[in-house]
Amino acid sequence: MGCSSCSSGRGGLPAGCNNNGACGVGGCSKLPVFDWLSNMEQPAGMPACDIVEVRFKNSRKEFFKIGDVSGLAVGDAVAVEASPGHDLGMVSMTGELVRLQMKKLSVQDDSGIKAVYRKARPADIEKWQQSVDRENPTMLRARAMATELKLNMKISDVEYQGDGTKAIFYYTSDERVDFRELIRHLADEFRIRVEMRQIGSRQESARLGGIGSCGRELCCSTWLRDFRSVNTSAARYQQLSLNPQKLAGQCGKLKCCLNYELDSYLDAIKDFPESNVKLETLKGNAVHQKTDIFRGVMFYAYFEDLGNFIAVPVSRVKEIIALNKAGEKPEALLGKKDIVEVAKDPDYENVVGQDSLTRFDASKKNKKKKKKKPGNRPEGELSTTTTAENRPVQQQRPPQAQQQQRPQQQQRPQQNPNRPQQPRVQGENKPDANKQQNRPPQPRPQNQGGATENNSTPQTGNNPNRPQNQQPRPQNQADDNKVGNNPNRNQQRRNRPNRPPQNPNPNSEKKD
């Protein structure tokens, strides 16, 4: 419970923001009070209030008489009277506002109010800090003891007295608990005086604090001190769904905030007709579904189509009920005057998608193009890279330019027609080594026309004197691709013309 200006805590001694921060109170604590009488002068002849309000751990506050101690301000640590010994707390309210607070809480100004001893000394604060450090281990050990004794109780908080001689154990239970054995075990182990104090679930939430479903701190731990009973009828009047998980607070009871606006809803719902009356029309009977109190609209649905809610004004509902009592039925729920065509006002529209949250998530497209080699462009054309929008129209290359750049192929010498050649079919599978061994030996043809042995073998490489193929290449046939024991296969191969090897690079020229 501390704001960013003073950063107070349980063990610190904040001086308060003195109305200089955003909290507007004299200190950061649970159940703070704004002193709106601090800037007013005391009326003449009226004695000043000699009582101050002192805050202890969490939401516990008590009133004490100042006595001989003077100069007390909000946020001062004081040593006050306790039974037995003394306790340490912080002043949370002074001045005339204390008298009004006592009247509101029905506290009698008599001799039963305890006194303030003095302002806290450094030794008192140091001893108090040691007692505060013992609170959490003591609470955990007390819970373990209660479990061992099989007591149906929940120890929610432990508060040590300022002098460390006494501790108050706060617990919640749904039934009466006999904790006499537990008190003996606690007194023997911690060597302190033990006080057991039973509180309700709402008081437990107020002491421990927390964050509500609205996102703010709990009302019971910040400003709400009187806990009024809340019924489920408060949720019905406000047209809320009776969902226990949404209507219950952190204490497990109905939320106290259900009573805040209940009076406004009760005043507004007086002009509404009963919701259990069915409306009879020529189109069919309609039943009530829900009510919008502040808009003055009741929603009805026909029995044939219960999923279609029709918003009917309250005046129209009263009119239909009066007609039904007279034995008449209107044509439909809504009359001609009740049907209003709502013109759509010109509004801002997301035209180009500037409101999209994922407009920057799209990956950027690479607009860079690869540079083309200057050799592929005709002379006089700049080899620059441009975008698709600014790219100029590319001129068509003349067919002569490509013919001039290509080297002319040399004429190959004609093949000797008398030379016997062995035909080869494209796509023919190469036989295995075992099948080649089983083939009968074929006689090698003799060279004719004075051809030497070197001319009978095909040459590879860039040879300008290589004979050129004059005969067309035979088509591939499905029967030739089949490999099997065909007796006519060798005879067919002998009759096929031999295809000379092709040059892999026809554009290459032999260098001198």
Secondary structure, DSSP 4 states (H G I P E B T S, - for coil): ---TTT---SSS-----TT-SSS-SSS--SS----TTTTSPPPTTPPPP-EEEEE-STT-EEEEE-TT-----TT-EEEEE-SSSEEEEEEEE-TTHHHHHHHHTT---STTSEEEEEEPPHHHHHHHHHHHHTHHHHHHHHHHHHHHTT---EEEEEEE-TTSSEEEEEEE-SS----HHHHHHHHHHH-SEEEEEE--HHHHHHHH--B-TTSSB-HHHHT--------HHHHHHTT----HHHHB-TTSSB-GGGGTSHHHHHHHGGGSPPTTPPEE-SS-EEEEEEEETTTTEEEEEETTEEEEEEEEEHHHHHHHHHHHHTT---SSSS-TTT--PPPPPP----SSSTT-TTTTTSPPP----PPPPGGGSPTT-------TTTPPPPPPPPHHHHHHHSPPPPPPPBPPTTS---B--TTPPPPPHHHHHHSPPPPPPPP-TT--HHHHSPP-SS-TTPPBP-SPPPPP-HHHH--S--TTHHHHHHHSPBPPPPPS-TT-----
